[in-house]
Amino acid sequence: MNLRNIAIIAHVDHGKTTLVDSLLRQSGVFRAGQQVTERAMDSGDIERERGITILAKCTSILWQGTRINIVDTPGHADFGGEVERILSMVDGVVLLVDAAEGPLPQTKFVVSKALAIGLKPMVVINKVDRADARVGEVHNEVFDLFAALDASDEQLDFPTLFASGRQGWAVEQMEAVENAHKDLTPLFDLIVRHVPAPKVDASAPFCLLATILEANPYLGRLLTGRIQSGAVKPGMAIKALRGDGHLIEQGRVTKILAFRGLERTPVESAEAGDIVALAGLGKATVADTLADISVMEPLRARPIDPPTIAMTFSVNDSPLAGTEGDKVTSRVIRERLMREIEGNVAIRVRETDEKDSFEVAGRGELQLGILIETMRREGFELTISRPRVLFKIDEDSQRLEPMEEVMIDVDEQFSGTVVNKMAERKAELTDMRPSGGGKVRLTFLAPSRGLIGYHGEFLSDTRGTGMMNRIFHGYAPHKGVIQARHTGVLVSNGKGEAVAYAMWKLQDRGPMIIVPGAKVYEGMVIGEHSKENDLDVNVLEGKKLTNIRASGKDEAIRLTPPLHMTLEKAIAYIDDDELVEVTPKSIRLRKRYLDPHVRKRMARKGEV
């Protein structure tokens, strides 16, 4: 059978998963009248809630005698480890670009990876039905991006389609939109015509490079990858080799699952070129080679960009520990983190010198935030430290820190505020140009540590209208001290339940982050102080009752709505001497040392 393997790559929210929905629907994967959820490929709860793709997913469609394996990839740079691995599995990529926003930092990231491997992308300019679409300019911007990334002449000669993924149509010429038959046939035909069939050796011994790992409750570990050579059948003896040629284990294939639509179907054999999932091995992981017993040389796996940010995950030791979660010991936390790094190559875990603590490093706050959110839904209780960037030392013993390219689209009236705030964070403005509709596109090079916690402030400064996109750029010499939070916090001085009257009397000190009736304890952060210093306060004291009646009625207590702390906001908000307590039901902020006397002593020593 004719076979094509493609990946769909794009920046966040440019419509990858929605386009895959339309491809599945028009290829006949769904029955007529079948109820299908929107964004069928985003199967995880967190993916559906946030509208983002976190894990790469495979699907397969049949188009006029050709089987097309499609991989839907994440758009966020934090999940770039997924994208890099997936590209080694495919022979072509469909690059999706929003007709209004044009190429953004993540577009640049995924395109550079695809071009480096030698893939020849097809470009689909999506959402051309948007009122603010600027199709011609975006087409030129894509060409300029390819040229800036040193694309070859063949890669620069990319075919382009104009599409609306949501409405399910694509055309070769914008002028033909009105008269065209509105479906995705031009895209199907272009994939079959432009993407080469897999270059594989069917006669050589079986070899497969594992690119995705998942745990199945019935089949055990499932390793997904493209068969580079030979064929595989259930019951066949295979072995797993590490990248350096070291033998990890030997075993037998117990099940072969091929992708057919959204389902994974057991098959009796699979041949070179196809993307399949294999069960049967207990130790092999991502980037290992699964091969016939006679094979001695492993397949080359692509290097993964190193983590740039780290947090400390610790056992929850607050007075409320163990009241909301059932996984609270360091042993179960360690087991869960070790399980995570087996399948997620972009995350690293290291045991620290401190008791019951683990340093977890990854690509960004979002990636680590998703891991924490997943763990709390599984019943874990944790305390999380403030994110910190990972520095490098060069040959001259110079300290280098990770830098990010930040692209900001903002209304002209807010551009001055944004430039000032970014300058405070040691960012350097590299480009400024109008982007239509009264907006300005600002490009900065900024230290990663300066951007921690800035996104919420940025949305406030731009009245929610600004768009900020970031991508890892490289390492540069240390930029000096960057001031973190400008305000102190209000800290509870006792344990109990917060009383509305006490909170009302404290409102002048600063906004609260708890509600009346919330459980508090000594050392817990309950609000933001309007001044720079921290303040210990009492939120447990109710109004004293007397036997003297007042001539006027008691004033009704009116509380200002509290600051709502989401997990990401809390992690970005805390200072170095604070922690986030995460449980299945609550997110609390607290001081690292709960006792005020210990806090003062540690502050004098400089060990906050």
MARZAPA-279587 format. One record per residue (C-alpha): x, y, z; residue number from 1. Coordinates in nm, 3 decimals. Example, Ala and Ser with C-alpha at 12.3 -4.5 7.8 and 13.67 -1.06 7.14 Angstrom:
<recs>
REC    east   north      up  nr
REC   1.230  -0.450   0.780   1
REC   1.367  -0.106   0.714   2
</recs>
This chain:
<recs>
REC    east   north      up  nr
REC   0.000   0.000   0.000   1
REC   0.111   0.359  -0.064   2
REC   0.212   0.524   0.262   3
REC   0.274   0.885   0.371   4
REC   0.390   1.000   0.717   5
REC   0.333   1.367   0.800   6
REC   0.336   1.594   1.106   7
REC   0.122   1.906   1.144   8
REC   0.327   2.182   1.306   9
REC   0.234   2.537   1.401  10
REC   0.236   2.804   1.670  11
REC  -0.016   2.782   1.956  12
REC  -0.380   2.843   1.852  13
REC  -0.314   2.847   1.479  14
REC  -0.562   2.560   1.433  15
REC  -0.367   2.231   1.408  16
REC  -0.604   2.009   1.604  17
REC  -0.915   2.164   1.443  18
REC  -0.769   2.101   1.095  19
REC  -0.701   1.736   1.187  20
REC  -1.069   1.709   1.293  21
REC  -1.176   1.823   0.946  22
REC  -0.929   1.584   0.774  23
REC  -1.066   1.291   0.977  24
REC  -1.425   1.388   0.904  25
REC  -1.376   1.427   0.527  26
REC  -1.171   1.108   0.488  27
REC  -1.463   0.901   0.615  28
REC  -1.314   0.806   0.954  29
REC  -1.639   0.908   1.128  30
REC  -1.971   0.748   1.034  31
REC  -2.240   0.971   0.889  32
REC  -2.420   1.136   1.180  33
REC  -2.165   1.014   1.439  34
REC  -2.136   1.248   1.736  35
REC  -1.770   1.350   1.769  36
REC  -1.628   1.590   2.026  37
REC  -1.456   1.901   1.894  38
REC  -1.075   1.870   1.882  39
REC  -1.101   1.489   1.897  40
REC  -0.720   1.455   1.911  41
REC  -0.696   1.650   2.239  42
REC  -0.805   1.359   2.457  43
REC  -0.662   1.469   2.794  44
REC  -0.878   1.658   3.047  45
REC  -0.621   1.937   3.086  46
REC  -0.584   1.964   2.705  47
REC  -0.960   2.010   2.667  48
REC  -0.988   2.262   2.953  49
REC  -0.701   2.479   2.830  50
REC  -0.756   2.429   2.457  51
REC  -0.392   2.328   2.401  52
REC  -0.215   2.015   2.279  53
REC   0.032   1.877   2.535  54
REC   0.119   1.533   2.399  55
REC   0.181   1.443   2.037  56
REC  -0.088   1.210   1.901  57
REC  -0.098   0.985   1.595  58
REC  -0.393   0.915   1.369  59
REC  -0.431   0.755   1.029  60
REC  -0.662   0.811   0.732  61
REC  -0.711   0.639   0.398  62
REC  -0.733   0.864   0.093  63
REC  -0.787   0.710  -0.250  64
REC  -0.568   0.406  -0.185  65
REC  -0.297   0.593   0.013  66
REC  -0.267   0.557   0.391  67
REC  -0.168   0.889   0.550  68
REC  -0.031   0.871   0.907  69
REC  -0.077   1.214   1.069  70
REC   0.092   1.332   1.389  71
REC  -0.066   1.629   1.569  72
REC   0.212   1.808   1.762  73
REC   0.202   2.055   2.056  74
REC   0.235   2.426   1.980  75
REC   0.395   2.553   2.302  76
REC   0.773   2.577   2.318  77
REC   0.758   2.411   2.662  78
REC   0.661   2.088   2.487  79
REC   0.928   2.123   2.218  80
REC   1.081   1.791   2.325  81
REC   0.773   1.621   2.181  82
REC   0.804   1.806   1.847  83
REC   1.174   1.727   1.802  84
REC   1.119   1.355   1.848  85
REC   0.813   1.341   1.623  86
REC   0.989   1.503   1.326  87
REC   1.228   1.207   1.304  88
REC   0.923   0.981   1.247  89
REC   0.781   1.160   0.942  90
REC   0.878   1.238   0.582  91
REC   0.692   1.568   0.545  92
REC   0.535   1.848   0.747  93
REC   0.230   2.067   0.701  94
REC   0.315   2.409   0.845  95
REC   0.005   2.595   0.959  96
REC   0.023   2.975   0.987  97
REC  -0.258   3.205   1.105  98
REC  -0.364   3.444   0.826  99
REC  -0.378   3.738   1.069 100
REC  -0.097   3.671   1.319 101
REC   0.159   3.538   1.070 102
REC   0.472   3.347   1.178 103
REC   0.536   3.372   1.554 104
REC   0.830   3.249   1.770 105
REC   0.707   2.890   1.795 106
REC   0.657   2.882   1.417 107
REC   1.024   2.972   1.386 108
REC   1.121   2.698   1.634 109
REC   0.933   2.413   1.463 110
REC   1.031   2.525   1.111 111
REC   1.401   2.540   1.205 112
REC   1.382   2.183   1.339 113
REC   1.204   2.058   1.023 114
REC   1.446   2.234   0.785 115
REC   1.749   2.103   0.977 116
REC   1.633   1.744   0.924 117
REC   1.590   1.816   0.551 118
REC   1.210   1.796   0.537 119
REC   1.031   1.997   0.267 120
REC   0.735   2.171   0.434 121
REC   0.398   2.247   0.276 122
REC   0.250   2.575   0.399 123
REC  -0.119   2.614   0.480 124
REC  -0.225   2.970   0.557 125
REC  -0.518   2.901   0.790 126
REC  -0.814   3.113   0.906 127
REC  -0.823   3.312   0.579 128
REC  -1.191   3.381   0.659 129
REC  -1.089   3.604   0.952 130
REC  -1.195   3.968   0.917 131
REC  -0.839   4.086   0.992 132
REC  -0.666   3.831   0.762 133
REC  -0.364   3.967   0.569 134
REC  -0.296   3.672   0.344 135
REC  -0.043   3.826   0.101 136
REC   0.174   3.978   0.374 137
REC   0.172   3.656   0.579 138
REC   0.275   3.455   0.270 139
REC   0.575   3.687   0.224 140
REC   0.661   3.667   0.596 141
REC   0.670   3.285   0.575 142
REC   0.908   3.303   0.277 143
REC   1.130   3.553   0.468 144
REC   1.131   3.318   0.770 145
REC   1.242   3.022   0.555 146
REC   1.516   3.234   0.399 147
REC   1.635   3.357   0.741 148
REC   1.660   2.995   0.858 149
REC   1.889   2.908   0.564 150
REC   1.637   2.690   0.381 151
REC   1.767   2.520   0.065 152
REC   1.633   2.619  -0.278 153
REC   1.411   2.311  -0.275 154
REC   1.271   2.400   0.066 155
REC   1.213   2.761  -0.038 156
REC   1.004   2.640  -0.331 157
REC   0.724   2.535  -0.095 158
REC   0.365   2.479  -0.212 159
REC   0.100   2.694  -0.040 160
REC  -0.269   2.640   0.026 161
REC  -0.519   2.885   0.172 162
REC  -0.765   2.729   0.414 163
REC  -1.024   2.750   0.688 164
REC  -0.968   2.449   0.914 165
REC  -1.287   2.513   1.112 166
REC  -1.502   2.531   0.797 167
REC  -1.309   2.242   0.639 168
REC  -1.188   2.377   0.305 169
REC  -0.864   2.464   0.126 170
REC  -0.785   2.624  -0.211 171
REC  -0.469   2.673  -0.415 172
REC  -0.546   3.035  -0.512 173
REC  -0.717   3.296  -0.294 174
REC  -0.889   3.437  -0.603 175
REC  -1.064   3.101  -0.650 176
REC  -1.226   3.100  -0.304 177
REC  -1.571   3.207  -0.425 178
REC  -1.603   2.946  -0.702 179
REC  -1.410   2.659  -0.541 180
REC  -1.568   2.337  -0.419 181
REC  -1.537   2.383  -0.043 182
REC  -1.353   2.080   0.097 183
REC  -1.000   1.966   0.184 184
REC  -0.937   1.765  -0.134 185
REC  -0.655   2.005  -0.243 186
REC  -0.472   1.934   0.087 187
REC  -0.514   1.554   0.060 188
REC  -0.390   1.564  -0.300 189
REC  -0.093   1.787  -0.211 190
REC   0.015   1.552   0.071 191
REC   0.008   1.250  -0.161 192
REC   0.188   1.443  -0.437 193
REC   0.446   1.641  -0.235 194
REC   0.542   1.409   0.054 195
REC   0.776   1.124  -0.046 196
REC   0.696   0.766   0.053 197
REC   0.911   0.645   0.346 198
REC   1.268   0.561   0.242 199
REC   1.310   0.226   0.413 200
REC   1.475  -0.110   0.357 201
REC   1.211  -0.383   0.375 202
REC   1.468  -0.665   0.338 203
REC   1.694  -0.559   0.630 204
REC   1.639  -0.682   0.990 205
REC   1.363  -0.513   1.193 206
REC   1.454  -0.174   1.349 207
REC   1.236   0.093   1.516 208
REC   1.333   0.410   1.708 209
REC   1.096   0.464   2.002 210
REC   0.960   0.819   2.003 211
REC   0.652   0.809   2.229 212
REC   0.608   0.610   2.550 213
REC   0.286   0.550   2.740 214
REC   0.161   0.312   3.008 215
REC  -0.139   0.094   2.922 216
REC  -0.323  -0.078   3.212 217
REC  -0.371  -0.397   3.006 218
REC  -0.067  -0.415   2.780 219
REC   0.201  -0.252   2.996 220
REC   0.450  -0.017   2.833 221
REC   0.361   0.086   2.479 222
REC   0.642   0.225   2.261 223
REC   0.543   0.409   1.945 224
REC   0.772   0.478   1.651 225
REC   0.824   0.435   1.279 226
REC   0.963   0.104   1.154 227
REC   1.288   0.199   0.977 228
REC   1.357  -0.145   0.826 229
REC   1.223  -0.498   0.811 230
REC   0.894  -0.624   0.950 231
REC   0.761  -0.724   1.291 232
REC   0.506  -0.983   1.406 233
REC   0.357  -1.073   1.747 234
REC   0.572  -1.328   1.930 235
REC   0.891  -1.213   1.755 236
REC   1.206  -1.193   1.972 237
REC   1.349  -0.839   1.985 238
REC   1.596  -0.643   2.195 239
REC   1.629  -0.282   2.308 240
REC   1.955  -0.088   2.254 241
REC   2.051   0.243   2.414 242
REC   2.201   0.518   2.197 243
REC   2.555   0.412   2.291 244
REC   2.487   0.051   2.180 245
REC   2.438  -0.084   2.536 246
REC   2.185  -0.371   2.554 247
REC   1.894  -0.278   2.784 248
REC   1.682  -0.592   2.759 249
REC   1.552  -0.871   2.535 250
REC   1.191  -0.979   2.505 251
REC   0.907  -1.075   2.274 252
REC   0.650  -0.856   2.102 253
REC   0.316  -0.930   2.269 254
REC   0.101  -0.689   2.066 255
REC   0.134  -0.464   1.761 256
REC  -0.109  -0.173   1.741 257
REC  -0.150   0.025   1.418 258
REC  -0.328   0.360   1.397 259
REC  -0.658   0.344   1.207 260
REC  -0.851   0.668   1.243 261
REC  -0.868   0.757   1.612 262
REC  -0.848   0.391   1.711 263
REC  -0.543   0.171   1.764 264
REC  -0.610  -0.164   1.605 265
REC  -0.417  -0.488   1.673 266
REC  -0.248  -0.616   1.354 267
REC  -0.077  -0.946   1.271 268
REC   0.227  -0.780   1.110 269
REC   0.371  -0.437   1.031 270
REC   0.624  -0.341   0.768 271
REC   0.894  -0.079   0.719 272
REC   0.759   0.275   0.693 273
REC   0.448   0.231   0.908 274
REC   0.401   0.399   1.248 275
REC   0.304   0.144   1.514 276
REC   0.293   0.092   1.891 277
REC   0.462  -0.220   2.034 278
REC   0.399  -0.392   2.369 279
REC   0.618  -0.653   2.534 280
REC   0.925  -0.475   2.673 281
REC   0.948  -0.359   3.034 282
REC   1.252  -0.130   3.047 283
REC   1.299   0.030   2.701 284
REC   1.209   0.397   2.680 285
REC   1.206   0.696   2.446 286
REC   1.511   0.729   2.212 287
REC   1.597   0.358   2.248 288
REC   1.619   0.132   1.941 289
REC   1.393  -0.174   1.928 290
REC   1.544  -0.425   1.687 291
REC   1.586  -0.780   1.572 292
REC   1.824  -0.991   1.784 293
REC   2.086  -0.983   1.504 294
REC   2.112  -0.599   1.499 295
REC   2.417  -0.453   1.678 296
REC   2.407  -0.082   1.579 297
REC   2.134   0.143   1.732 298
REC   1.950   0.406   1.526 299
REC   2.064   0.765   1.585 300
REC   1.829   0.965   1.806 301
REC   1.815   1.343   1.775 302
REC   1.960   1.540   2.069 303
REC   1.703   1.721   2.282 304
REC   1.748   2.086   2.386 305
REC   1.841   2.103   2.758 306
REC   1.599   2.224   3.032 307
REC   1.622   2.594   3.118 308
REC   1.414   2.622   3.436 309
REC   1.388   2.423   3.761 310
REC   1.162   2.399   4.067 311
REC   1.190   2.204   4.390 312
REC   0.909   1.955   4.459 313
REC   0.892   1.870   4.832 314
REC   0.671   1.676   5.069 315
REC   0.389   1.888   5.209 316
REC   0.484   1.963   5.573 317
REC   0.220   2.227   5.655 318
REC  -0.021   2.187   5.951 319
REC  -0.294   2.090   5.699 320
REC  -0.083   1.818   5.533 321
REC  -0.264   1.494   5.452 322
REC  -0.615   1.636   5.498 323
REC  -0.700   1.658   5.125 324
REC  -0.469   1.417   4.938 325
REC  -0.377   1.051   4.979 326
REC  -0.030   1.053   4.816 327
REC   0.186   1.248   5.059 328
REC   0.513   1.058   5.119 329
REC   0.845   1.124   4.946 330
REC   0.853   0.762   4.822 331
REC   0.534   0.792   4.615 332
REC   0.637   1.138   4.488 333
REC   0.974   0.998   4.378 334
REC   0.811   0.702   4.201 335
REC   0.571   0.935   4.017 336
REC   0.851   1.169   3.903 337
REC   1.066   0.877   3.784 338
REC   0.767   0.749   3.586 339
REC   0.729   1.094   3.427 340
REC   1.088   1.118   3.302 341
REC   1.063   0.778   3.135 342
REC   0.827   0.918   2.872 343
REC   0.902   1.291   2.889 344
REC   1.258   1.343   2.767 345
REC   1.240   1.722   2.818 346
REC   1.211   1.684   3.198 347
REC   1.496   1.595   3.435 348
REC   1.468   1.497   3.802 349
REC   1.749   1.512   4.061 350
REC   1.736   1.425   4.429 351
REC   1.856   1.720   4.638 352
REC   2.060   1.736   4.960 353
REC   1.749   1.848   5.147 354
REC   1.530   1.579   5.300 355
REC   1.224   1.474   5.095 356
REC   1.295   1.719   4.808 357
REC   1.348   1.676   4.434 358
REC   1.473   1.925   4.177 359
REC   1.256   1.902   3.863 360
REC   1.392   2.081   3.554 361
REC   1.205   2.147   3.230 362
REC   1.156   2.382   2.936 363
REC   0.931   2.638   3.105 364
REC   0.674   2.728   3.368 365
REC   0.385   2.592   3.161 366
REC   0.539   2.247   3.119 367
REC   0.615   2.212   3.491 368
REC   0.276   2.365   3.579 369
REC   0.101   2.095   3.371 370
REC   0.300   1.825   3.554 371
REC   0.201   1.969   3.895 372
REC  -0.166   1.999   3.787 373
REC  -0.164   1.636   3.666 374
REC  -0.012   1.517   3.995 375
REC  -0.261   1.704   4.213 376
REC  -0.548   1.550   4.016 377
REC  -0.396   1.210   4.090 378
REC  -0.420   1.281   4.465 379
REC  -0.070   1.415   4.541 380
REC   0.012   1.683   4.798 381
REC   0.327   1.886   4.728 382
REC   0.506   2.205   4.813 383
REC   0.663   2.385   4.518 384
REC   0.943   2.644   4.523 385
REC   0.976   2.953   4.307 386
REC   1.104   2.866   3.955 387
REC   1.471   2.943   3.897 388
REC   1.669   2.940   3.575 389
REC   1.957   2.700   3.515 390
REC   2.288   2.876   3.450 391
REC   2.583   2.747   3.249 392
REC   2.956   2.813   3.292 393
REC   3.157   2.859   2.969 394
REC   3.527   2.780   2.905 395
REC   3.631   3.122   3.043 396
REC   3.443   3.052   3.371 397
REC   3.184   3.313   3.271 398
REC   2.830   3.263   3.402 399
REC   2.576   3.229   3.121 400
REC   2.199   3.245   3.156 401
REC   1.918   3.133   2.920 402
REC   1.776   3.405   2.695 403
REC   1.440   3.410   2.521 404
REC   1.313   3.581   2.210 405
REC   0.988   3.752   2.308 406
REC   0.742   3.872   2.044 407
REC   0.468   4.102   2.172 408
REC   0.164   4.229   1.978 409
REC   0.011   4.523   2.160 410
REC  -0.206   4.831   2.098 411
REC   0.011   5.138   2.031 412
REC  -0.118   5.315   2.345 413
REC   0.032   5.043   2.569 414
REC   0.363   4.999   2.387 415
REC   0.550   5.251   2.607 416
REC   0.446   5.074   2.928 417
REC   0.550   4.735   2.787 418
REC   0.890   4.865   2.672 419
REC   0.956   5.015   3.019 420
REC   0.853   4.699   3.203 421
REC   1.066   4.481   2.975 422
REC   1.363   4.718   3.023 423
REC   1.328   4.671   3.402 424
REC   1.366   4.299   3.333 425
REC   1.693   4.358   3.143 426
REC   1.528   4.291   2.805 427
REC   1.673   4.442   2.489 428
REC   1.438   4.572   2.217 429
REC   1.555   4.429   1.884 430
REC   1.266   4.518   1.651 431
REC   0.955   4.736   1.649 432
REC   0.712   4.752   1.359 433
REC   0.340   4.821   1.299 434
REC   0.133   4.504   1.258 435
REC  -0.194   4.657   1.135 436
REC  -0.514   4.759   1.313 437
REC  -0.341   5.010   1.541 438
REC  -0.114   4.741   1.685 439
REC   0.264   4.729   1.719 440
REC   0.483   4.417   1.713 441
REC   0.775   4.442   1.956 442
REC   1.058   4.188   1.957 443
REC   1.288   4.156   2.260 444
REC   1.579   3.944   2.373 445
REC   1.518   3.889   2.744 446
REC   1.669   3.676   3.024 447
REC   1.433   3.388   3.114 448
REC   1.446   3.476   3.486 449
REC   1.317   3.826   3.412 450
REC   1.004   3.682   3.249 451
REC   0.904   3.462   3.544 452
REC   0.576   3.600   3.674 453
REC   0.552   3.880   3.416 454
REC   0.263   3.744   3.206 455
REC  -0.013   3.837   3.455 456
REC   0.127   4.188   3.497 457
REC   0.155   4.218   3.117 458
REC  -0.216   4.134   3.071 459
REC  -0.310   4.395   3.335 460
REC  -0.089   4.660   3.169 461
REC  -0.245   4.595   2.826 462
REC  -0.606   4.560   2.955 463
REC  -0.606   4.198   2.840 464
REC  -0.553   4.288   2.473 465
REC  -0.178   4.213   2.443 466
REC  -0.031   3.889   2.308 467
REC   0.308   3.764   2.426 468
REC   0.496   3.471   2.272 469
REC   0.834   3.341   2.390 470
REC   1.091   3.098   2.259 471
REC   1.429   2.983   2.389 472
REC   1.703   3.173   2.202 473
REC   2.033   3.068   2.355 474
REC   2.272   3.155   2.638 475
REC   2.428   3.495   2.711 476
REC   2.641   3.648   2.990 477
REC   2.457   3.714   3.317 478
REC   2.256   4.038   3.294 479
REC   2.275   4.142   3.660 480
REC   2.018   4.178   3.937 481
REC   1.650   4.185   3.839 482
REC   1.402   4.298   4.105 483
REC   1.131   4.039   4.171 484
REC   0.799   4.130   4.332 485
REC   0.764   4.493   4.444 486
REC   0.528   4.424   4.737 487
REC   0.539   4.225   5.057 488
REC   0.272   3.983   5.180 489
REC   0.026   3.952   5.469 490
REC   0.105   3.643   5.677 491
REC  -0.132   3.472   5.922 492
REC  -0.006   3.461   6.282 493
REC  -0.236   3.181   6.399 494
REC  -0.424   2.863   6.304 495
REC  -0.800   2.839   6.249 496
REC  -1.066   2.964   6.008 497
REC  -1.051   3.315   5.858 498
REC  -1.319   3.549   5.994 499
REC  -1.490   3.801   5.765 500
REC  -1.478   4.080   6.026 501
REC  -1.098   4.043   6.072 502
REC  -1.047   4.038   5.694 503
REC  -1.262   4.352   5.659 504
REC  -1.045   4.538   5.913 505
REC  -0.729   4.433   5.724 506
REC  -0.850   4.543   5.379 507
REC  -0.663   4.874   5.399 508
REC  -0.336   4.680   5.430 509
REC  -0.377   4.520   5.086 510
REC  -0.592   4.278   4.883 511
REC  -0.667   3.930   5.022 512
REC  -0.607   3.599   4.843 513
REC  -0.835   3.393   5.073 514
REC  -1.210   3.391   5.137 515
REC  -1.392   3.401   5.475 516
REC  -1.404   3.056   5.633 517
REC  -1.080   2.943   5.466 518
REC  -0.852   2.728   5.681 519
REC  -0.533   2.916   5.768 520
REC  -0.225   2.843   5.976 521
REC   0.072   3.032   6.117 522
REC   0.307   3.130   5.836 523
REC   0.045   3.101   5.559 524
REC   0.027   3.391   5.311 525
REC  -0.329   3.530   5.315 526
REC  -0.292   3.854   5.117 527
REC  -0.067   4.106   4.945 528
REC   0.074   4.390   5.154 529
REC   0.050   4.735   4.996 530
REC   0.407   4.811   5.113 531
REC   0.739   4.639   5.046 532
REC   0.768   4.457   5.380 533
REC   0.588   4.143   5.502 534
REC   0.336   4.183   5.784 535
REC   0.210   3.923   6.035 536
REC  -0.166   3.973   6.085 537
REC  -0.457   3.814   6.272 538
REC  -0.747   3.697   6.052 539
REC  -0.906   3.481   6.322 540
REC  -1.045   3.747   6.558 541
REC  -1.422   3.808   6.541 542
REC  -1.606   4.118   6.658 543
REC  -1.627   4.154   7.037 544
REC  -1.988   4.159   7.156 545
REC  -2.097   4.391   7.442 546
REC  -2.427   4.446   7.625 547
REC  -2.444   4.809   7.508 548
REC  -2.664   4.869   7.209 549
REC  -2.536   5.116   6.951 550
REC  -2.773   5.390   6.839 551
REC  -2.707   5.304   6.473 552
REC  -2.719   4.958   6.316 553
REC  -2.394   4.769   6.265 554
REC  -2.251   4.834   5.925 555
REC  -2.273   4.537   5.691 556
REC  -1.932   4.391   5.620 557
REC  -1.844   4.441   5.256 558
REC  -1.530   4.261   5.141 559
REC  -1.339   4.339   4.825 560
REC  -1.327   4.027   4.600 561
REC  -1.000   3.839   4.668 562
REC  -0.716   3.793   4.418 563
REC  -0.780   3.457   4.252 564
REC  -0.460   3.249   4.254 565
REC  -0.441   2.986   3.981 566
REC  -0.157   2.736   3.999 567
REC   0.055   2.916   3.735 568
REC  -0.014   3.256   3.891 569
REC   0.081   3.130   4.239 570
REC   0.407   2.973   4.118 571
REC   0.502   3.294   3.938 572
REC   0.394   3.517   4.232 573
REC   0.593   3.368   4.521 574
REC   0.931   3.498   4.632 575
REC   1.241   3.295   4.715 576
REC   1.139   3.259   5.084 577
REC   0.790   3.132   4.996 578
REC   0.635   2.808   4.871 579
REC   0.313   2.699   4.703 580
REC   0.123   2.425   4.885 581
REC  -0.061   2.217   4.624 582
REC  -0.332   1.964   4.717 583
REC  -0.616   1.805   4.515 584
REC  -0.860   2.067   4.653 585
REC  -0.651   2.376   4.736 586
REC  -0.367   2.600   4.628 587
REC  -0.218   2.788   4.923 588
REC   0.079   3.022   4.954 589
REC   0.304   2.996   5.259 590
REC   0.639   3.104   5.398 591
REC   0.923   2.850   5.370 592
REC   0.971   2.880   5.750 593
REC   0.634   2.899   5.925 594
REC   0.761   3.019   6.265 595
REC   0.816   3.401   6.256 596
REC   1.120   3.380   6.488 597
REC   1.287   3.121   6.261 598
REC   1.207   3.342   5.959 599
REC   1.381   3.641   6.117 600
REC   1.681   3.432   6.217 601
REC   1.717   3.287   5.865 602
REC   1.672   3.630   5.707 603
REC   1.962   3.763   5.920 604
REC   2.176   3.470   5.803 605
REC   2.072   3.534   5.443 606
REC   1.907   3.188   5.417 607
REC   1.550   3.284   5.328 608
</recs>
